[in-house]
Each structure stands twice: as C-alpha cells, then as structure tokens.
Amino acid sequence: MNYTISYLEDDGTIFISAEGRFDFNEFLLKTKEAVALSEQHACNKILVDCSQIASGNTNMAKILAIPEEYEKHKVARSYKIGLVESKDPAANKNVFFYETVCRNRGWLAQVFPDLESARQWLK
C-alpha cells in the first residue's frame, strides 16, 4: 500500500492519499505520522483519499480497535476526518464501517463520494 501524507497550507488540512491493498499495520504507522504532522501545523482537519484503496488484511474486529489506537496516540476528539469513498466495493464497506466506529466513539468522521465534497465539509 502506498501512502502520501502532506500538509495543505491553503486549507489548513492534513492530506492522506492511499492506494493499493489495505494493510492494517501500515495504517497504524501512517496514523502516527499524520498525527505528528497535524501537531506540527496545529491543525485538526484530516482529508483521506481512499478512492484507490483495495480490500486488504483487515476485518471488523481490527476496525473496531482503531479508536483504542487513536486514544493510545492521543488523537484528540476535536479532529475532523473527511474520507473519500473507495471505488472497490469491499474496501468501501470498511471505509463506511470505519466512519461509524469513529462516530460511535466520539470522533467526527464523514465519508464523501468525491474529494471536493470532503474538502468543503472540512472548511
């Protein structure tokens, strides 16, 4: 799985672009990197382009554990996470489940059909 993590200065947003088969362990490592970058720029908006993610080595139990990882890495509940849905139907089920899990645990996450809709929501 390939990730690109950058800071979009114009939007004050951390942008994560991911493509390839989803790898849960790599996701956890990149979460730490994104949080560090957000702290460096004092921003709490995360834009994740999942459109090129394919289903990989995850399951519902792993997705349910993500908030525990967020708590461990002190990801504040003030973060706003906008996600672009995947073109892969199996991966997309996981993206929407992630949204539900985050919302149920107090993080504001929302899935959108395209990048521009997600960017507008984060403003």
Buried (B, 14 or more C-beta within 10 A) or exposed (E): BEBEBEBBEEBBBBBBBBBEBBBBEBBBEBBEEBBEBBEEBEBBBBBBBBBBBBBBEBEEEBBBEBBEBBEEEEBEEEBBBBBBBBEBEEBBEBBBBBBEBBEEBEBBBBBBEEBEBBBEBBE
